[in-house]
Amino acid sequence: MAKLVVDEEKCIGCGACTSEAPELFELIETDSGYKAKVKKEQVKGKEIEQAQAAINVCPVDVISLE
């Protein structure tokens, strides 16, 4: 099992992660615009593959697995 993390401070809210893995990410509205938020923090199996795909499409590299 791995922990899925988004650095919301650096996120630009482009939505690439939500397009790639909508079951793991959502966009939330903040005072400074939209930000990605993790829906499911602990991932395993196929979810790790989906998280890795989202990591690969993130243009600002703010998603990680720990």
Backbone as JSON Lines, residues from 0, in Angstrom:
{"i":0,"aa":"M","n":[0.85,-1.18,0.0],"ca":[0.0,0.0,0.0],"c":[0.89,1.24,0.0]}
{"i":1,"aa":"A","n":[0.43,2.28,-0.67],"ca":[1.21,3.51,-0.77],"c":[0.3,4.7,-0.45]}
{"i":2,"aa":"K","n":[0.93,5.77,0.01],"ca":[0.2,6.98,0.34],"c":[0.3,7.94,-0.85]}
{"i":3,"aa":"L","n":[-0.85,8.42,-1.32],"ca":[-0.93,9.35,-2.43],"c":[-1.0,10.76,-1.88]}
{"i":4,"aa":"V","n":[-0.12,11.64,-2.39],"ca":[0.0,13.0,-1.86],"c":[0.01,14.01,-3.0]}
{"i":5,"aa":"V","n":[-0.68,15.14,-2.79],"ca":[-0.64,16.28,-3.72],"c":[-0.17,17.5,-2.93]}
{"i":6,"aa":"D","n":[0.82,18.19,-3.45],"ca":[1.26,19.45,-2.85],"c":[0.3,20.53,-3.34]}
{"i":7,"aa":"E","n":[-0.76,20.76,-2.57],"ca":[-1.81,21.68,-2.98],"c":[-1.32,23.13,-3.11]}
{"i":8,"aa":"E","n":[-0.28,23.47,-2.39],"ca":[0.28,24.83,-2.48],"c":[0.83,25.1,-3.88]}
{"i":9,"aa":"K","n":[1.44,24.08,-4.49],"ca":[2.08,24.25,-5.8],"c":[1.19,23.83,-6.97]}
{"i":10,"aa":"C","n":[0.07,23.2,-6.68],"ca":[-0.86,22.73,-7.71],"c":[-1.42,23.91,-8.49]}
{"i":11,"aa":"I","n":[-1.5,23.78,-9.82],"ca":[-2.05,24.85,-10.66],"c":[-3.49,24.59,-11.06]}
{"i":12,"aa":"G","n":[-4.05,23.47,-10.63],"ca":[-5.46,23.17,-10.86],"c":[-5.82,22.9,-12.31]}
{"i":13,"aa":"C","n":[-4.91,22.31,-13.07],"ca":[-5.16,22.07,-14.49],"c":[-6.15,20.94,-14.74]}
{"i":14,"aa":"G","n":[-6.28,20.03,-13.79],"ca":[-7.23,18.93,-13.91],"c":[-6.71,17.7,-14.63]}
{"i":15,"aa":"A","n":[-5.43,17.66,-14.97],"ca":[-4.87,16.5,-15.65],"c":[-5.03,15.24,-14.8]}
{"i":16,"aa":"C","n":[-4.79,15.35,-13.52],"ca":[-4.88,14.18,-12.64],"c":[-6.32,13.68,-12.52]}
{"i":17,"aa":"T","n":[-7.28,14.6,-12.48],"ca":[-8.68,14.18,-12.38],"c":[-9.15,13.52,-13.67]}
{"i":18,"aa":"S","n":[-8.59,13.93,-14.79],"ca":[-8.91,13.29,-16.06],"c":[-8.31,11.89,-16.14]}
{"i":19,"aa":"E","n":[-7.12,11.75,-15.64],"ca":[-6.4,10.48,-15.69],"c":[-6.92,9.48,-14.65]}
{"i":20,"aa":"A","n":[-7.24,9.95,-13.46],"ca":[-7.67,9.06,-12.37],"c":[-8.77,9.72,-11.55]}
{"i":21,"aa":"P","n":[-9.98,9.84,-12.12],"ca":[-11.06,10.55,-11.41],"c":[-11.5,9.9,-10.1]}
{"i":22,"aa":"E","n":[-11.2,8.61,-9.93],"ca":[-11.56,7.96,-8.68],"c":[-10.59,8.27,-7.55]}
{"i":23,"aa":"L","n":[-9.43,8.84,-7.91],"ca":[-8.42,9.16,-6.9],"c":[-8.27,10.65,-6.61]}
{"i":24,"aa":"F","n":[-8.69,11.5,-7.56],"ca":[-8.5,12.95,-7.42],"c":[-9.79,13.71,-7.7]}
{"i":25,"aa":"E","n":[-9.89,14.89,-7.1],"ca":[-10.97,15.82,-7.41],"c":[-10.39,17.23,-7.39]}
{"i":26,"aa":"L","n":[-11.06,18.14,-8.1],"ca":[-10.65,19.54,-8.06],"c":[-11.55,20.25,-7.06]}
{"i":27,"aa":"I","n":[-10.93,21.04,-6.2],"ca":[-11.69,21.83,-5.24],"c":[-11.43,23.31,-5.5]}
{"i":28,"aa":"E","n":[-12.42,24.13,-5.23],"ca":[-12.25,25.57,-5.41],"c":[-11.71,26.17,-4.12]}
{"i":29,"aa":"T","n":[-10.65,26.97,-4.26],"ca":[-10.06,27.65,-3.12],"c":[-10.06,29.15,-3.4]}
{"i":30,"aa":"D","n":[-9.61,29.93,-2.46],"ca":[-9.52,31.38,-2.66],"c":[-8.58,31.75,-3.8]}
{"i":31,"aa":"S","n":[-7.6,30.89,-4.07],"ca":[-6.62,31.19,-5.11],"c":[-6.87,30.41,-6.41]}
{"i":32,"aa":"G","n":[-8.05,29.83,-6.56],"ca":[-8.39,29.07,-7.77],"c":[-8.62,27.6,-7.44]}
{"i":33,"aa":"Y","n":[-8.61,26.78,-8.46],"ca":[-8.83,25.35,-8.26],"c":[-7.53,24.64,-7.91]}
{"i":34,"aa":"K","n":[-7.67,23.6,-7.09],"ca":[-6.53,22.78,-6.65],"c":[-6.97,21.32,-6.67]}
{"i":35,"aa":"A","n":[-6.03,20.44,-6.96],"ca":[-6.31,19.01,-6.9],"c":[-6.28,18.55,-5.45]}
{"i":36,"aa":"K","n":[-7.17,17.64,-5.14],"ca":[-7.21,17.06,-3.8],"c":[-7.34,15.55,-3.96]}
{"i":37,"aa":"V","n":[-6.66,14.82,-3.11],"ca":[-6.7,13.37,-3.13],"c":[-8.02,12.91,-2.52]}
{"i":38,"aa":"K","n":[-8.74,12.05,-3.24],"ca":[-9.97,11.47,-2.72],"c":[-9.69,10.24,-1.85]}
{"i":39,"aa":"K","n":[-8.66,9.51,-2.24],"ca":[-8.32,8.27,-1.55],"c":[-6.82,8.27,-1.27]}
{"i":40,"aa":"E","n":[-6.46,8.47,-0.04],"ca":[-5.05,8.65,0.32],"c":[-4.24,7.36,0.25]}
{"i":41,"aa":"Q","n":[-4.78,6.27,0.72],"ca":[-4.08,4.98,0.7],"c":[-4.5,4.2,-0.54]}
{"i":42,"aa":"V","n":[-3.53,3.89,-1.4],"ca":[-3.84,3.18,-2.63],"c":[-3.05,1.88,-2.72]}
{"i":43,"aa":"K","n":[-3.59,0.93,-3.48],"ca":[-2.92,-0.36,-3.66],"c":[-3.33,-0.94,-5.01]}
{"i":44,"aa":"G","n":[-2.56,-1.89,-5.47],"ca":[-2.87,-2.61,-6.7],"c":[-3.05,-1.7,-7.9]}
{"i":45,"aa":"K","n":[-4.2,-1.84,-8.57],"ca":[-4.5,-1.07,-9.77],"c":[-4.51,0.44,-9.49]}
{"i":46,"aa":"E","n":[-4.88,0.81,-8.29],"ca":[-4.9,2.24,-7.92],"c":[-3.5,2.85,-7.98]}
{"i":47,"aa":"I","n":[-2.5,2.08,-7.64],"ca":[-1.11,2.58,-7.73],"c":[-0.77,2.87,-9.18]}
{"i":48,"aa":"E","n":[-1.2,2.01,-10.09],"ca":[-0.97,2.24,-11.52],"c":[-1.68,3.51,-11.98]}
{"i":49,"aa":"Q","n":[-2.91,3.71,-11.52],"ca":[-3.66,4.92,-11.88],"c":[-2.99,6.16,-11.3]}
{"i":50,"aa":"A","n":[-2.52,6.06,-10.06],"ca":[-1.82,7.19,-9.44],"c":[-0.54,7.51,-10.2]}
{"i":51,"aa":"Q","n":[0.18,6.48,-10.63],"ca":[1.42,6.7,-11.38],"c":[1.12,7.38,-12.72]}
{"i":52,"aa":"A","n":[0.02,7.02,-13.34],"ca":[-0.37,7.66,-14.6],"c":[-0.66,9.14,-14.37]}
{"i":53,"aa":"A","n":[-1.32,9.46,-13.26],"ca":[-1.6,10.86,-12.92],"c":[-0.3,11.6,-12.62]}
{"i":54,"aa":"I","n":[0.61,10.96,-11.94],"ca":[1.92,11.57,-11.65],"c":[2.6,11.92,-12.97]}
{"i":55,"aa":"N","n":[2.53,11.02,-13.94],"ca":[3.2,11.22,-15.21],"c":[2.61,12.36,-16.03]}
{"i":56,"aa":"V","n":[1.32,12.65,-15.88],"ca":[0.7,13.73,-16.67],"c":[0.7,15.08,-15.95]}
{"i":57,"aa":"C","n":[1.05,15.11,-14.7],"ca":[1.03,16.37,-13.94],"c":[2.13,17.3,-14.48]}
{"i":58,"aa":"P","n":[1.75,18.49,-15.01],"ca":[2.74,19.36,-15.61],"c":[3.66,20.07,-14.62]}
{"i":59,"aa":"V","n":[3.28,20.08,-13.34],"ca":[4.11,20.78,-12.34],"c":[4.68,19.83,-11.28]}
{"i":60,"aa":"D","n":[4.54,18.52,-11.51],"ca":[5.14,17.49,-10.64],"c":[4.84,17.68,-9.16]}
{"i":61,"aa":"V","n":[3.55,17.79,-8.83],"ca":[3.18,18.0,-7.42],"c":[2.5,16.76,-6.81]}
{"i":62,"aa":"I","n":[2.44,15.67,-7.55],"ca":[1.82,14.44,-7.06],"c":[2.92,13.43,-6.77]}
{"i":63,"aa":"S","n":[2.79,12.72,-5.64],"ca":[3.78,11.7,-5.32],"c":[3.14,10.53,-4.59]}
{"i":64,"aa":"L","n":[3.84,9.41,-4.63],"ca":[3.48,8.23,-3.85],"c":[4.56,8.04,-2.81]}
{"i":65,"aa":"E","n":[4.17,7.86,-1.57],"ca":[5.13,7.65,-0.48],"c":[4.96,6.27,0.11]}
